[in-house]
Amino acid sequence: MKIDLKYIIVFITTSLFAILTWSLITLMDVKSNVDTIKGELTGVEKNINRIYGYVNSKK
C-alpha cells in the first residue's frame, strides 16, 4: 500500500492549522482571564485604601 505524498502534506498542513488555531484561542482566553484578574485586584486595592483612609482619619 503506497500513500501519496500529497495526502501526507495535506494532513500535516491541516494538523498544524488546527494546533495554531487552538493555541490562538487559548492565548486569547488566558489574556481575558488576566485582564479580569487585574480589574478585580484594582477594585480590592481601592477598597483597602478606603478602609486605610477611614482608619487613619479616626486617629
Secondary structure as GFF3:
##gff-version 3
##sequence-region A 1 59
A	DSSP	alpha_helix	5	57	.	.	.	ID=ss1
###
